[in-house]
Amino acid sequence: MDLSIVIPVYNEEESLKELSDWIIRVCDGNGISYEIIFVDDGSSDTSWQIIDGLSSANKKIKGLRFRRNYGKAAALHTGFAEATG
């Protein structure tokens, strides 16, 4: 795998689909193997449901969910540990 993209998410329901579509288009268009890891940092909107749907539709998309908001640094650290573990 060429690239693991870790994206912390907090109440981003409106942009998740567009962002994932853009990443997929760029990576596929350039022959880059990749995974996308969305880390939901305790969102109170429908971000997790969207991440769950995206990961169900595409095996290159993964999701991690925190029960509460821990902040961007924790989301990035956990996502990195998941990607490298």
N, C-alpha and C positions, 0 to 999 in steps of 0.2 A: 504494500500500500504506500502510495506517495504522500498522502496528506490526510491528517485527522483535523477536522475543523470543530473546535469547541466553542459553542455560542451560549453565553449566559442569557437567560430569558426572565424578565419580570414584567408581566402584563403587556405582552407584545402580540396579542392575538391578531391584530390587523396586518402585521408585517411578516409573519412566519412563512406562509405559503409563498409569497413573492420572493423572500430571501432564499428559501430552499430551492425554488425553481431557478433562480439566478445562479446559485452555486452549482447546481447540477448542469445547467447549460454551459457554464464556463469550463467546468472540469471535464465533462464529456467532450466538448468541442476541442479541447486541447490534449485529449488522451491521458488525463490524470486520474489515477485510481485514488479513491477518497472514501471517507466516512464523515458524516455530519453528526455531531453529538450536541443536542439541545439539552441544557441543564436548566430546568424550571426552578427558579429560586423563590418558591412560595407564591406564585401568581394567584391573584384573586379573580382573574377573568377566565376565559376559556382557553388560555394558552396551552394547558396540559392536554386538553381534549384534541386540540389541533396537532400538537406534537405526536400524540398517540396515533392519530389518523395518518399523519405523514409517515411515521415509522411502520405502520401496518402496510402501507402502499409501496414502500421502498425499503429494502433490506439494508441499504447504505445509510439510512437515517436511524439514529438511536435517540432515546430520551431518558433522562434521569430526572427525578422529581424530589425536591426538598419539601418537607411538610410546612416549613415556615421560611421566611426570608432570612438568609444568612449573609447576603452581600455578594458582590461580583467576585471578589477574591476567592471565597469558598467555592463558588460555582466553577470557576476556572480550575482551581486545584483539584476538585473532585472529578471534573471532566477529564483533566489530563491524566489523573491516576487511573481512571476507567479506560482511557484510550491506550495507555501503556501497560496496564496490568494484564 
